[in-house]
Amino acid sequence: MDEADLDRFAASHSISVMDLRNDNYDDYFMKRAKSLLILIGKAMGKPVTGLGGEDVIKEFGVSLE
């Protein structure tokens, strides 16, 4: 598997290749969480709510909105 294949594979799984390559795990994790929540909302046919709630901010340190 070459680098371009790996990039496409990672992107298809909502993974920011640049964040991983730059050792930027916090940004990678937040971007992936937001992407997955958007996918979940699409599957449910409605947006996921409460992403800016106090409990979310407590656990993640920021809003996921």
VOGU-3710 file (C-alpha; in Angstrom, 3 decimals, decimal comma):
1> mdeadldrfa> 0,000/0,000/0,000  1,474/3,353/-0,968  1,027/6,673/0,809  -1,812/7,850/-1,452  -3,740/4,605/-0,838  -3,263/4,994/2,893  -4,464/8,613/2,736  -7,629/7,592/0,861  -8,289/4,725/3,269  -7,871/6,951/6,322
11> ashsisvmdl> -10,052/9,704/4,821  -12,817/7,173/4,130  -12,871/6,504/7,885  -13,139/10,191/8,875  -9,491/10,305/9,855  -7,442/13,452/9,287  -4,184/12,161/7,860  -2,427/15,502/8,315  -3,296/15,646/12,009  -1,906/12,153/12,493
21> rndnyddyfm> 1,252/12,899/10,544  1,777/16,097/12,514  1,246/14,280/15,828  -1,794/16,444/16,481  -3,912/13,852/18,270  -6,254/16,339/19,995  -7,354/17,941/16,716  -7,588/14,526/15,040  -9,832/13,225/17,813  -12,157/16,258/17,804
31> kraksllili> -12,495/16,335/14,010  -13,237/12,622/13,895  -15,786/12,857/16,711  -17,601/15,662/14,888  -17,522/13,761/11,580  -18,904/10,620/13,179  -21,675/12,569/14,906  -22,681/14,065/11,560  -22,827/10,561/10,072  -24,909/9,346/13,008
41> gkamgkpvtg> -27,296/12,261/12,546  -27,682/11,470/8,846  -28,382/7,817/9,633  -31,045/8,846/12,169  -32,536/11,402/9,809  -32,059/14,204/12,342  -29,116/16,035/13,869  -27,547/14,870/17,107  -28,457/17,434/19,750  -26,809/18,568/22,951
51> lggedvikef> -23,317/18,731/21,479  -22,667/22,037/23,205  -24,014/20,880/26,535  -22,224/21,165/29,831  -21,547/17,423/30,031  -19,989/17,364/26,550  -17,761/20,321/27,335  -16,765/18,713/30,621  -15,715/15,478/28,903  -14,190/16,869/25,684
61> gvsle> -13,064/20,293/26,886  -14,936/21,989/24,028  -18,312/22,003/22,335  -18,752/19,451/19,544  -21,118/21,713/17,628
//
